Structure formats: C-alpha cells, structure tokens
Amino acid sequence: MVVLAGCVADAEEPRPVLLPVEPADVPDADVEEPPSLDLCALAAALPTDNACSLICDPDALARRLVDDGMEGGRCYQLRCTLSPDASISVGVCLPP
C-alpha cells in the first residue's frame, strides 16, 4: 500500500490528504450526516482551488483529481476540513 501525504508550511487552507484504498474497501452505504451541518454549503465556501470544494459533485471531484495528476483506476480516501468544527472523510474512485 502506498500512502500519499504532504504538508505545506504556512498554508492558508488545509489541503486534502489522499490515501489510496482498494475499491472493495469503499463502503456502498451513505454515511448519515449531522442534521445541523450543511456539508455541501461548507464545501462550496472553500476556495475553488481546494479539491474538497467539489465533494458534492463526485464527477467534478474525480476530474479535478485526475487533472491534478492522481493515478486513474484507483480509489482514494480524502480527509477534508470544511470548517474549524467540521472535517469529513470522502471516498472517490477515479476512472482508468
């Protein structure tokens, strides 16, 4: 297994951490979100150069990751910080 991680000194916005996972490890069921959080609104408020801003548009997120150089035909788990109080984990499988 290969783990991708990085850090940038003095970054203004947290960057997503990408971890490759096997397609069989990505759950099929949707995870319930707390009723008091609008995750899509929080994601939309992120800068557009942050891939996590696209979590509510899976196709656009996959295209962005491929455009950013991620290897196609793999699945990744992203940890996205949407606000100081909200972080989520998002799975995405990229087309080959």
N, C-alpha and C positions, 0 to 999 in steps of 0.2 A: 504494500500500500504506500502511496506517495501522499504526503501531506504538504499542502501549499500554505504558506503563511508569510506575512511580511509586516513590517512596521515602518512608519514614516515619522521622523521627528517633527514635532510642531505641526502636525496635520490639523487642519481646521475641522474636518469632518471625519468620523471613523470610517475606515474602508471595510468592505465585507471580507471576511475570512473564508476562503474557498477550500473545502476538503472533499476530495473525490470519494465517492461511495459507489457500491455496486448497485445496479438497477433493482435487484431483489431486495435491497436494504431500504429502499424508499417506500414508505407506507402509502397504501392506496387511500386510506380514510383521511378525511379532512379533520384537522385539529380544531376544536372549538376555541374561539377567541373570546376574551372577556367582553361582556356587553358594553362596558363603559369606554372601550377603546375603538376608535375607527382607524384600523391599521392602514387602510388604503389612503386615508386623508393624511396620516402621519408620513407615509411613504412619499406621497405626492409633494409634501413640503420639503423633502430633501433636495439638495442640488441635483440638477439633471445629469451631472457627470458621475453621480453615485449610482451604481447598478441597482442598489436596494430601492431606489425611487421607482423601479419598474416591477416590484413584487406582485402587484395586482394585475399585471399584463404578462403572463408567463411566456408568450411567444416573443414579445419585445425584449424581455429579460434574456431569453435564450439567444436571440440575435445579438444583443449587446455583448454577452459573454464571449460568443464566437468572434465578434468583431474585435474584442479586446484581447484575442489570442488564446482563449481557452480551447482545449482539445475537444473536438466534436466526438460524438458517440460515447460519451461518458456522462455520469451523473455526479452532481456536486451538491454539497450542503453549504448554504451561505448563512452566516450569522450576521444579522442586520440590526444595527442600533438605530431605531426610528426616532427616539427622543431620549432625554436623560432617564426617563422612567420606563421605557419600553424597548425591549430587544426581542427579536424573534429568530427562529431558525427556519430557513426556507430551502426546500429541495428542488432542484431543477436538473432535468436530463437534456443534454444538448444533442441535436441531430448529427448524424455522421457526416 
